């Protein structure tokens, strides 16, 4: 699982490097860019920022999962301390809770 997490981290960092230009400040000079083009650019900028925030959160989750592997706590539910189903970890290698505890936490 460590290798999978490291690969996922590497992919997210590569995506982040490619997406930096999308989040650049929008030029407000109307002589260069029309109003609708500027509005489109601002929307693209907002979506890029939201994506950046999601990547940042995912990278934090990956780092936390790698730390749990190092500490020997990986795969144990944060709440009940029972083993998390391997299929759940296969789907989301950063999962902190078993299905039962995750369901309770969502309510």
N, C-alpha and C positions, 0 to 999 in steps of 0.2 A: 504494500500500500504506500510505503514511503516513496517508491519510484513513481507511482502514479501521481502522488501529491506534488512531487518535485517537477514532473512534466507539466502538470496543470499550472503550477506557478510560473514556469517558464513561458508557457503559451499566453497567459494573462499579461505578463510583463511585455511580451512582444506586441500584443494587441495594443497595450497602453502606449508603447513607443510610436506605433503607427497612427494612433488616433489623436495625438497632441494638436495637430493642425486644425482639427475640427472644432476644438474648444477655444481657438484663438479669439481675441476681442474683435467684435464686428465694427468695421469702419462706418462712421456716421456721416461721411461727406456725401451729400446728395448729388453732387456733380459727378461722382464716380460710380455710385450705385443707386439704382432706383428704389423707391419705397418698398415695393413688393419683394424685390431681391434682398433688401436689407432685412425684411421680416422673415423671409425664408432662412437667411443666414443666422438670424437670432434663434429661430426654432431649432436649426441644426446644432447650434452652439449649446442650447439648453439640453437637447437630447444627448449630445456628446458628454456634457457635464454629468448627467444622470448615469450614463454608462460608466464614466470614470469612477463615480461614487460606488457603483455596484462592484466594479473590479477591485476597488480598494477594500471593500468589505470582504469580498471573496479571498483576497490575498491575506487579510487578517485571519480569516477562518482557516486557511491553509497553514499559516504559520502556527496557529494554535494547535492544529491537528498534528503537525510535525513535532511540536513540543510534547504533546501527549504521548506520541510514539517514543520519544526519548525518555520520558518519565515512566513509561510502562503502563500508562493509563488509557492508551488508545483502545477504542472498542468497548469501553465501559460507559454505561449511562451516567450522565452527570447527576441525575436525581436519585435513581434507585440503586445505582452501582452494579446492576446486572449487565451481562454481555449484550451488546447491540447485535441484532441479527446481521450476519455477514452480507446478506443480500441488500440490506439497507445501506451498509457501508459501501457496497459495490456501487449502488446508485448515487450515494452522496458520501464520499470519503471524509467529509468534514462534520458529519452528524454527531451531535452531542448527546442526544437522547434516544432511547429505544422508542418504538412505535407508541406504546401505551403512555409513556411519560410525555412524548411530543404531543399526543392528542390532548392530554390533560392541560399541558402548557398553552395550547391554542385556545382553550375554552376560557 
